[in-house]
Amino acid sequence: MKDTQLYEQLLGLSKPWSVSRVEVDLEHNRVTVHVQCKRGVVWGDPETGCDRAHVHGWVQREWRHLDTCQLETRIVAEVPRLKYKSGRVENAAVPWSERYSRITLMMEAFVVRLLQAASNVSRVASLINLDWHTVNDVIKRAVERGLERRAEEPVRELGLDEKSFARGHNYASVLTDVGGSRVLEVTPGRKLEDAQRVLSSLNAEQRAGVSAIAMDMWPAYMSAARTMLANADIVHDKFHVSKYLNDAVDRCAGASTSGCAPREIYL
């Protein structure tokens, strides 16, 4: 098998894209794969769905790919610039990378796996010889894809809690998926409107499907849950229930030693 055919299969290329040549530079430990696009291809206008896009020129771009035999591998291709009926101009989409990304989809998936195992962005960037901004862009795109998928996923059990940060009484409300062990949304503040805003990150169908939400006894959180999660039971964690119980016992004990009849306490 020729090296051009090998890389066409590795990249999953099909018409109008093909590999024209492969350059191996052992001195710099690099492989450069040159990909070409067949001239004369008719590109559609996605904005109208029926018109033809005009090829408004070509631009040469380069992407970092997974290493080949420990050699840094790059893809170089001339990409058509498409002009639509509205006058908007953009690069044509390529099958091996997201639009305007500087690395391939396979490389991006590998970076995400490294980020899950490594301690920080700089460590991943140093390990695979990418700059910090490129790795950070991978994180942003991964988060966007995750948010898109999350909008369609049912969530049965939620957690709503406050977290203090910096110095002083600065709080943030944190919404979590208890069953999925993941953070869904974070918003500044812990007032009623803050709790409503963080719950609004779920769509109406998702909120209707919530069966239980765990929280402390903060009135703003309980009020927001009652109004926005009609089918959910409010569950208070053991720590706060024990704290209120201990406080009640202490108050009863104090009332008894002072010679006064203890008040009735309802929990």
N, C-alpha and C positions, 0 to 999 in steps of 0.2 A: 504494500500500500504506500502511495506517495505521501509525503509529509503534508501536502496541501489537502489531500483527502482526509488524512487523519484529523487535522484541526477542524475541517468542516464538520466532521462527525462529533468531535469533542465540543464544539460550540453549538451544534444543532442547527447549522445553517441550511437554508433552502433558498430557492429563487425568490428575489433577484440577487441575493448575496452569495458570494463564493470567495474562497481563499485564492489569491493570485500567486503569492509566494511566501516562503518562510525563511527568515534570515537568522542564523545562529552566530552570536558574537561571544566566543569563549573567553576572550580577553576581558570583557566586561560582565561575563556571566549573565547574558541576556538573550532571549529569543523574541524576535519581532514577527508577528503574524500580520501580513498585509491582506486586508479584506476589501473586495471591490463590489460595487453595486452596478448591475447591468444598466447601461444607458437606454433611454427610450421607454422606461417603465412609466405607466400612467398611475399617478397618485390621486386618491380621492380626497375630497374636501370634507373633513369630519364635521364641520360646522353646519353644512347644508345637507350632507348625506347623499347628494346627487351630482354635485358639480365636480369638475376636475381641478386639482391644484396645479398651479404653475410652478415649475422648477426655477427658482430665483437665484440659482448659483449653487456652488458646492463648497463645503468647508471640511478641512482635514482635522480629524479628531483622534485622540489616543486614549486607550483604556488600559488599566492594569488588570491582569488576569491571574489565575492561580499559577504558581510556579510549575515549570516543566522540568523534571529531572534536576531539581535544585537550581534551575536557571530562572531568573526573573523573566516573566512572560508578559509582553505587551501586545495589544491589538491596535493597528493603525488602519483607518479607513476614511475615504472621502464620503461625506454624508450630504445628500441633497437638501438644500434650503427650500422649503415649500411656502408659497404665497397663496393664501386662500382668498375667496371672493370678498370677504370683509376687509381685506388689506393686511391682515395679520400674517406675519412671517415667523416660521419656526423650523427647527431641524426635524427631518423625518425620524421616526422612531426606529431603533435598531433592535434586533431580536436578542442580543446578548447583554444588553444593559438598559437601565432606566434612562429616560430622557434627561440629558445634561449631567448625568453621573459620570465620574471619572474612573470608575471601576466596573467590572462585569458583574452580572447577577450572581455567578458562582463565587466570585471573590467576595462579594458582599455577604453572602450566606456564611462563608468561612469566617469573616470578620465578626459577624454576630455571635457565632459559636465561641470565638476567642473572648469576646467581651463578657460572655456569661461566665467564663472561667477565670479571667484576669481581674486584677484589683482596680485598674483604672485605664482611661483612654490612652494615656501616654505610653503605658507599658505595651499595649497592643500595637500602637503605631510603631514603636521601636522594634518590636518582634518581627513585623512583616514589612518594615521599611516603607511605611506610608506616613504622610504628615498628619498632624493632630486634627486639622480641619476636615480632612477626608474621612477619617474615622468618626468624627463627630457628626458629619452629614449622614453617615450610615445609621447612627443612632436615631437621628431625627426621622429618617425615612422608615425605619423599623417601628418607631412609635406611631407614626401616621398609619401604617398598615395595621398595626395592632388595634388602634382606635376604630378603624373601619370595620374590622372583624368583630370588635366588642359590641358595636351598635346592633348587631344581629344575634348575639348570644344571650340566652336566658340566664338570669342570675336569681338563685333561690334564696340564699342567705347572705345578708349584708352585715357589715359592722360600721358603726359611726362613732368616731372618737375625736377628741381634741388633742392637739400636740402644741406644747409651748416651744418657742424658739427665741433666739437672741437673748436679751436681758429685759426684765420687766414682764408685764402681762401681755405678751404678744402671742396670739393663738392662731392655729389653723385647724380647719375641720377636715378630717381624713375619712373618705369612704372606701371600704374594702369589700372584696368578695371573699367571704369566709371560707366557702367551699373550694374556691380556686386559689386561695392563698396569694392574693395579688391586690395591689392598690388600684382603685378605679379612678379616683379623683381627689384632688386637694384644692381647697380654696381658703383664702385668708379669713380670719374671724370665726366666731362661734355663736353669733346671734341667730335669731330665727331666719332672717333673710339669707344668711350664710348657709345654714343647714338646708334651706329650700333650694339654694343655688347648687349645692353639691349633689343633692338628690335629683335635680333636673338634668344632670349629666346622663342619666338613664332615660331612654324614651318611654312613652306611656305604656307600651306593651311590656317592657321589661319591669317597670314599676308595679304593674298589675300582677306580674308573676312572682314577686317577692313574697315568700312565706314567713320570713322572720328577719328581724333586725336587732342586733346586739348593741347596747349603748349603756352609758351611765345614766344617772337620774337628772341630767341637765334638762330643765324645762323646755328650752328652745328646741333641743333635739327631739324630745318626745312630741312636742306640738307639730313639728315639721313631719315627723313620721306618721302621725295620726291623720294628717290632712293629705299627704301625698302617697302613702302606701296603704291603700284601703284594705288589702288582704293580708297584711303582715302583722304577726305578733311581735310586740316589743319585749325583748329579753334583756334583763339587767344582769351585769356580770357579778360574780360571787364577791369580788373585792368590795364593791360599793354596798351590796346588800349587807355584808358582814360589818362594814364600817357604820352604817346606820343602826344596825342592831346593837353594836357595842356602845355607840353614843346613847341609845335609848336606855340600855342597862345602866350606864354611868349616871344618867339623869335620875333614874329611879332610885339608885343607891344613894345619891346625894340628897334626894328629897326625903328618904327614910331616915337618914342620920340627922337631918335638921329638925325632925319632929313633925314634919308635914306629911300629909297623906300623899302617896305617889299618884301622879296623873296617869290616866290610861293612855297607853301608846299603841297606835295602830300602824302596822307596816304593810 
